[in-house]
Amino acid sequence: MIFTCHRPVFRAALRRLIQTFIAFALLAGAAGVCRAGQADAAELAKLIDQQVEARLKSEGVRAAELADDAEFVRRVHLDLHGTVPTLEQAKRFLADATPDKRARLVDSLLADARYGQHLADLWQGYLISPLADDQTKRAERLRGWLAEQFNTKPWDQIATALLTATGKMEDNPAVTYLIEGRLPRAVPDLTDLTSRYLLGVRLNCAQCHDHPFVKWKQEEFWGMAAFFTQIQTPKRAKQVYEKGVVDDPSLTLATLRDAAAIDGFMPRPPTFLGGQALTADAKATPHRVALAQWLTAPENPWFARATVNRTWWRLMGRGIVQPVDDMHEANAPSHPQLLDLLTRRFTESGFDLKFLTRAIVSSRAYQRTSRPAESGEAADKQAALFGRMAIKVLSAGQLYDSLETVCGPATKVTGIDARAGTRWEFTQFFGDSGDPEPTAYRRGIPHLLRQMNSGQFAGRNLDGLVARLDTAAGKSPDGTVSELFLAILSRPPSESELRQAKGYLERVGSTSNGLRELAWVLLMTSEFSLNH
């Protein structure tokens, strides 16, 4: 009788109790997922090593030793934050005697905002032409948006936001992916960009004819291209200026042919790579939305696989499939089971890039030294099979940011447009467009001369660096030399290096000038310009 009279009250109380229980369960579950995610990454790191070491053993190749702490702390800071560690960070890590310090360092780097900023720096270089109008503002706007996305969102959501973006760049920086200068990117360019960076295939080779070496057909290129036609109105310049990017369902490849907006095309209905046509339901949605849904689906055979290969390529210096954007049946992976394993785990994680990155950098394969344990052809084979770490070239952004980490902010110098910013000008001079091989050194004499003689990081920057370190070391030449090595190369000097440095300082007479020259020499070494 009591329950009958107060049934609504009882039900409301019971509902609140259940909701409270569910909330606590979700919180506990979220914490469990976080802990499980880290544990799963550690487990996956072990599986990575099993695969890599089994292949090394089958080929009779000896694996290199693990990198020492100084080599590791510099490498992981460059790979996850895009800059060398600060003097304080290097000293703190090298002084830490706890056995789990590498895992804790990886976790702290992934949790820091600089992780997303570094990935954003790389991806804005992939997605924006360096010759585009108003490139500086567009690049900075896109970099800021990408940084926030990489720090907080899984890769499938980021890719979807890029593919389906609408509006003006000022309001939605993701639209930058679809714009070249003041116009939407041409249909073939968007098709090429999307297939290379999101699917890992060079579909553009089939734009004018069937691919001469692999299975891609011309009709497959134009079937994918048709997904981008709805933003290619013949009056696109005015439209983009007034409204930004919008979808017009009436537009087709035939419309663009008639408007002479595209040359050399093959009229095709929107067709996913592999031959799957749009369903009746999908036809009712904007084509780009349908494309994003298909592309980021867990069962898509290319999306997760391409992301795994590119992440491995960026961290290890070489892809499991090489070149990184040319994945097809005739280009076999070096470790097929490893690629399948990482693809499956990455998909199961919800396309979590931090999970994938944590697993790779936690492996022995990543943490090996770059010093070869073999010689001649055996050394090359050791590197190709991930028996040692590849030596990677610092990107323009990594080089600039590392110089700022060591020396402080760059000074203004004559001949540099202050409106564009010193970093932008520096990266344009030193950078390569697109995604050059991480191990390929493409810089020449002009770059070396600029690095050696530019006033951006010389002059008072080096004087200030020496003064700070000299004071911290108690005006001890030996102590200051050691601090310089730690600040610039993230390691203490060897006995031989310390002896040579002391001899040089005794010969030059002026300690401050000698230390300044020593700092300049260390900054100009290949050891500083490479990630090893």
NUVOVEX-208799 format. One record per residue (C-alpha): x, z, y; residue in three letters. Coordinates in steps of 0.1 Angstrom, whole numbers, padded with zeros to 4 digits, always signed. Example, Ala and Ser with C-alpha at 12.3 -4.5 7.8 and 13.67 -1.06 7.14 Angstrom:
+0123+0078-0045ala/+0137+0071-0011ser/
//
This chain:
+0000+0000+0000met/+0029+0008+0023ile/+0045-0025+0016phe/+0012-0043+0021thr/+0006-0028+0055cys/+0041-0034+0068his/+0049-0065+0050arg/+0058-0086+0081pro/+0081-0058+0093val/+0096-0055+0059phe/+0101-0092+0056arg/+0118-0093+0090ala/+0141-0064+0081ala/+0149-0080+0048leu/+0156-0114+0065arg/+0180-0097+0090arg/+0197-0079+0061leu/+0202-0112+0042ile/+0214-0129+0073gln/+0239-0101+0079thr/+0251-0103+0043phe/+0255-0141+0045ile/+0275-0137+0078ala/+0299-0113+0063phe/+0302-0135+0032ala/+0310-0165+0053leu/+0336-0145+0073leu/+0352-0133+0041ala/+0350-0168+0027gly/+0366-0182+0058ala/+0395-0157+0055ala/+0397-0165+0018gly/+0398-0202+0025val/+0427-0196+0050cys/+0447-0176+0025arg/+0438-0199-0003ala/+0448-0229+0018gly/+0483-0214+0023gln/+0485-0206-0014ala/+0473-0240-0023asp/+0499-0256-0001ala/+0526-0235-0018ala/+0513-0246-0052glu/+0512-0282-0041leu/+0548-0279-0028ala/+0559-0269-0063lys/+0540-0299-0078leu/+0558-0322-0053ile/+0591-0309-0065asp/+0582-0314-0101gln/+0574-0350-0094gln/+0605-0357-0073val/+0629-0339-0096glu/+0615-0355-0128ala/+0622-0389-0112arg/+0657-0379-0102leu/+0664-0367-0137lys/+0651-0398-0153ser/+0674-0419-0131glu/+0704-0397-0136gly/+0706-0388-0100val/+0718-0353-0088arg/+0698-0336-0061ala/+0715-0323-0031ala/+0717-0285-0023glu/+0691-0269+0000leu/+0698-0270+0037ala/+0712-0239+0052asp/+0691-0220+0077asp/+0706-0236+0108ala/+0699-0271+0094glu/+0664-0262+0084phe/+0654-0245+0117val/+0665-0274+0138arg/+0648-0300+0115arg/+0615-0282+0112val/+0612-0276+0149his/+0619-0313+0156leu/+0595-0325+0129asp/+0566-0302+0139leu/+0572-0296+0176his/+0592-0326+0186gly/+0621-0306+0201thr/+0651-0286+0191val/+0645-0248+0189pro/+0654-0227+0219thr/+0685-0206+0218leu/+0664-0175+0213glu/+0644-0191+0185gln/+0675-0202+0166ala/+0692-0168+0170lys/+0661-0150+0158arg/+0656-0172+0128phe/+0693-0171+0118leu/+0694-0132+0121ala/+0662-0128+0100asp/+0671-0117+0064ala/+0636-0117+0049thr/+0631-0141+0019pro/+0599-0156+0033asp/+0611-0165+0067lys/+0609-0202+0062arg/+0573-0201+0052ala/+0565-0178+0081arg/+0583-0201+0105leu/+0563-0231+0092val/+0530-0212+0097asp/+0539-0202+0132ser/+0549-0238+0142leu/+0516-0252+0128leu/+0496-0226+0147ala/+0513-0234+0180asp/+0498-0258+0205ala/+0530-0278+0205arg/+0522-0291+0170tyr/+0493-0311+0183gly/+0512-0322+0214gln/+0540-0337+0193his/+0516-0356+0170leu/+0497-0368+0201ala/+0530-0380+0216asp/+0536-0401+0185leu/+0501-0415+0181trp/+0496-0424+0217gln/+0527-0446+0212gly/+0511-0462+0182tyr/+0478-0468+0199leu/+0487-0479+0235ile/+0507-0510+0245ser/+0536-0500+0267pro/+0527-0531+0288leu/+0491-0520+0295ala/+0479-0517+0331asp/+0479-0481+0344asp/+0497-0471+0312gln/+0510-0438+0325thr/+0476-0422+0334lys/+0459-0436+0303arg/+0487-0424+0280ala/+0486-0389+0295glu/+0449-0387+0292arg/+0449-0399+0256leu/+0478-0376+0248arg/+0459-0346+0261gly/+0428-0355+0241trp/+0448-0362+0209leu/+0467-0329+0212ala/+0435-0309+0212glu/+0421-0329+0183gln/+0453-0325+0161phe/+0453-0288+0168asn/+0417-0282+0159thr/+0401-0311+0139lys/+0407-0328+0105pro/+0419-0364+0104trp/+0386-0380+0094asp/+0369-0366+0125gln/+0397-0378+0148ile/+0396-0413+0133ala/+0358-0414+0136thr/+0360-0403+0173ala/+0385-0431+0180leu/+0366-0458+0162leu/+0331-0449+0176thr/+0341-0439+0212ala/+0318-0450+0240thr/+0317-0446+0277gly/+0346-0447+0303lys/+0381-0436+0297met/+0379-0411+0325glu/+0350-0393+0307asp/+0361-0399+0270asn/+0398-0405+0265pro/+0392-0417+0229ala/+0379-0449+0244val/+0415-0457+0253thr/+0419-0468+0216tyr/+0395-0497+0223leu/+0409-0508+0257ile/+0438-0530+0267glu/+0443-0530+0304gly/+0409-0533+0320arg/+0392-0551+0290leu/+0382-0541+0255pro/+0409-0550+0230arg/+0403-0584+0214ala/+0386-0583+0180val/+0417-0595+0161pro/+0438-0568+0178asp/+0414-0540+0169leu/+0412-0552+0134thr/+0450-0553+0131asp/+0454-0518+0147leu/+0427-0502+0125thr/+0439-0517+0093ser/+0476-0508+0099arg/+0472-0472+0112tyr/+0440-0461+0094leu/+0442-0480+0061leu/+0479-0487+0058gly/+0476-0525+0052val/+0488-0555+0072arg/+0456-0573+0073leu/+0466-0594+0103asn/+0487-0616+0079cys/+0453-0630+0067ala/+0439-0638+0102gln/+0446-0675+0101cys/+0448-0682+0064his/+0448-0663+0031asp/+0478-0640+0028his/+0506-0660+0010pro/+0519-0632-0011phe/+0491-0606-0017val/+0454-0606-0024lys/+0441-0604+0013trp/+0419-0633+0021lys/+0411-0648+0055gln/+0374-0640+0050glu/+0383-0603+0045glu/+0401-0601+0078phe/+0371-0616+0097trp/+0346-0595+0077gly/+0364-0564+0090met/+0368-0580+0125ala/+0330-0584+0127ala/+0326-0546+0130phe/+0341-0548+0165phe/+0321-0576+0180thr/+0294-0555+0195gln/+0317-0543+0223ile/+0330-0578+0231gln/+0304-0590+0255thr/+0315-0621+0275pro/+0309-0601+0307lys/+0330-0573+0294arg/+0352-0569+0325ala/+0323-0560+0346lys/+0307-0540+0319gln/+0337-0519+0312val/+0342-0512+0349tyr/+0306-0501+0354glu/+0295-0485+0322lys/+0326-0482+0300gly/+0325-0493+0263val/+0290-0497+0249val/+0276-0514+0218asp/+0254-0545+0221asp/+0237-0552+0187pro/+0230-0588+0197ser/+0267-0598+0197leu/+0283-0615+0167thr/+0314-0636+0160leu/+0293-0667+0166ala/+0283-0653+0201thr/+0320-0649+0209leu/+0328-0684+0196arg/+0302-0699+0219asp/+0315-0679+0248ala/+0351-0690+0240ala/+0362-0654+0239ala/+0379-0657+0205ile/+0399-0686+0192asp/+0407-0695+0155gly/+0380-0673+0141phe/+0359-0674+0109met/+0323-0664+0114pro/+0315-0636+0088arg/+0290-0609+0086pro/+0304-0573+0088pro/+0320-0567+0054thr/+0341-0538+0044phe/+0376-0544+0030leu/+0371-0550-0007gly/+0340-0571-0003gly/+0312-0544+0001gln/+0285-0556+0025ala/+0265-0535+0049leu/+0235-0518+0034thr/+0201-0522+0051ala/+0203-0487+0065asp/+0238-0493+0079ala/+0227-0525+0096lys/+0204-0503+0118ala/+0234-0483+0132thr/+0262-0496+0155pro/+0287-0515+0134his/+0315-0493+0144arg/+0296-0462+0132val/+0291-0478+0098ala/+0328-0487+0097leu/+0339-0452+0104ala/+0315-0438+0078gln/+0329-0461+0052trp/+0365-0457+0062leu/+0365-0418+0062thr/+0344-0414+0030ala/+0363-0394+0003pro/+0360-0423-0021glu/+0376-0448+0003asn/+0407-0461-0016pro/+0429-0466+0015trp/+0422-0440+0042phe/+0436-0408+0026ala/+0463-0427+0008arg/+0476-0443+0040ala/+0476-0410+0058thr/+0495-0392+0031val/+0521-0420+0030asn/+0525-0420+0068arg/+0529-0382+0069thr/+0555-0383+0042trp/+0573-0412+0059trp/+0574-0393+0092arg/+0587-0361+0077leu/+0610-0375+0050met/+0623-0406+0068gly/+0609-0430+0042arg/+0574-0436+0028gly/+0565-0433-0009ile/+0553-0468-0002val/+0578-0487+0020gln/+0571-0502+0046pro/+0546-0475+0056val/+0519-0499+0068asp/+0522-0525+0040asp/+0504-0509+0010met/+0493-0534-0016his/+0494-0539-0053glu/+0527-0559-0052ala/+0544-0532-0032asn/+0546-0503-0057ala/+0552-0467-0047pro/+0584-0451-0056ser/+0565-0421-0070his/+0530-0433-0079pro/+0518-0400-0095gln/+0530-0381-0065leu/+0511-0403-0041leu/+0480-0400-0062asp/+0484-0362-0063leu/+0489-0358-0026leu/+0460-0382-0018thr/+0436-0363-0040arg/+0446-0329-0026arg/+0445-0341+0010phe/+0410-0354+0004thr/+0399-0322-0013glu/+0412-0302+0017ser/+0388-0321+0040gly/+0416-0343+0054phe/+0434-0313+0067asp/+0467-0326+0082leu/+0481-0291+0086lys/+0476-0284+0049phe/+0493-0316+0040leu/+0522-0310+0064thr/+0526-0273+0052arg/+0528-0285+0016ala/+0555-0311+0023ile/+0577-0290+0045val/+0575-0261+0020ser/+0589-0283-0008ser/+0625-0283-0019arg/+0625-0320-0014ala/+0620-0315+0024tyr/+0643-0285+0026gln/+0673-0302+0010arg/+0704-0309+0031thr/+0710-0344+0044ser/+0746-0342+0032arg/+0749-0365+0002pro/+0758-0350-0032ala/+0768-0385-0044glu/+0788-0414-0030ser/+0784-0451-0028gly/+0754-0466-0045glu/+0745-0433-0060ala/+0742-0418-0025ala/+0718-0446-0015asp/+0697-0440-0046lys/+0697-0403-0040gln/+0682-0409-0006ala/+0657-0435-0018ala/+0644-0410-0044leu/+0642-0381-0020phe/+0671-0363-0037gly/+0684-0354-0002arg/+0669-0355+0033met/+0672-0387+0053ala/+0689-0386+0086ile/+0663-0396+0112lys/+0668-0408+0148val/+0652-0387+0175leu/+0624-0405+0191ser/+0625-0410+0229ala/+0601-0381+0233gly/+0621-0359+0210gln/+0653-0367+0228leu/+0638-0360+0263tyr/+0621-0328+0252asp/+0652-0315+0234ser/+0673-0322+0266leu/+0647-0302+0286glu/+0647-0274+0260thr/+0685-0271+0263val/+0691-0278+0299cys/+0659-0271+0317gly/+0636-0296+0336pro/+0652-0329+0345ala/+0662-0334+0381thr/+0649-0363+0402lys/+0674-0391+0405val/+0677-0422+0426thr/+0659-0452+0413gly/+0632-0434+0393ile/+0597-0437+0405asp/+0585-0402+0409ala/+0549-0413+0407arg/+0554-0423+0371ala/+0572-0391+0362gly/+0607-0387+0348thr/+0595-0382+0312arg/+0575-0414+0312trp/+0604-0434+0327glu/+0629-0419+0302phe/+0607-0426+0271thr/+0600-0462+0283gln/+0638-0468+0286phe/+0647-0452+0253phe/+0616-0458+0233gly/+0605-0484+0208asp/+0569-0496+0208ser/+0548-0491+0176gly/+0563-0472+0148asp/+0600-0481+0142pro/+0616-0468+0110glu/+0626-0432+0114pro/+0661-0439+0101thr/+0668-0470+0121ala/+0691-0466+0151tyr/+0680-0493+0177arg/+0697-0481+0208arg/+0727-0499+0223gly/+0753-0495+0250ile/+0728-0493+0280pro/+0711-0463+0263his/+0744-0446+0256leu/+0756-0451+0291leu/+0724-0438+0305arg/+0726-0407+0284gln/+0762-0401+0293met/+0760-0407+0330asn/+0725-0400+0341ser/+0721-0372+0366gly/+0688-0362+0351gln/+0704-0337+0328phe/+0740-0335+0341ala/+0751-0319+0373gly/+0734-0287+0382arg/+0715-0285+0349asn/+0747-0281+0329leu/+0762-0258+0355asp/+0731-0236+0352gly/+0732-0237+0314leu/+0768-0226+0313val/+0762-0199+0339ala/+0733-0185+0319arg/+0751-0185+0286leu/+0784-0172+0301asp/+0765-0142+0316thr/+0747-0135+0284ala/+0780-0136+0264ala/+0796-0111+0288gly/+0820-0137+0303lys/+0837-0141+0270ser/+0849-0177+0263pro/+0845-0172+0226asp/+0810-0158+0230gly/+0800-0186+0254thr/+0813-0213+0231val/+0793-0199+0203ser/+0762-0197+0225glu/+0767-0233+0235leu/+0768-0245+0199phe/+0737-0224+0191leu/+0718-0236+0222ala/+0726-0273+0218ile/+0732-0279+0180leu/+0712-0248+0167ser/+0742-0236+0147arg/+0773-0215+0153pro/+0807-0234+0156pro/+0829-0236+0126ser/+0863-0219+0127glu/+0880-0252+0133ser/+0855-0261+0162glu/+0860-0227+0178leu/+0898-0230+0176arg/+0897-0265+0192gln/+0873-0254+0219ala/+0895-0224+0228lys/+0926-0246+0229gly/+0908-0270+0252tyr/+0896-0242+0276leu/+0932-0229+0277glu/+0945-0264+0287arg/+0920-0271+0315val/+0926-0238+0332gly/+0891-0235+0348ser/+0868-0219+0323thr/+0836-0229+0340ser/+0846-0265+0343asn/+0858-0265+0307gly/+0826-0250+0294leu/+0806-0275+0314arg/+0826-0304+0299glu/+0822-0289+0264leu/+0784-0287+0269ala/+0784-0323+0279trp/+0804-0333+0248val/+0780-0315+0225leu/+0750-0332+0241leu/+0766-0366+0236met/+0773-0361+0199thr/+0754-0380+0173ser/+0746-0346+0158glu/+0724-0339+0188phe/+0707-0373+0189ser/+0698-0372+0152leu/+0675-0352+0130asn/+0694-0342+0099his/
//
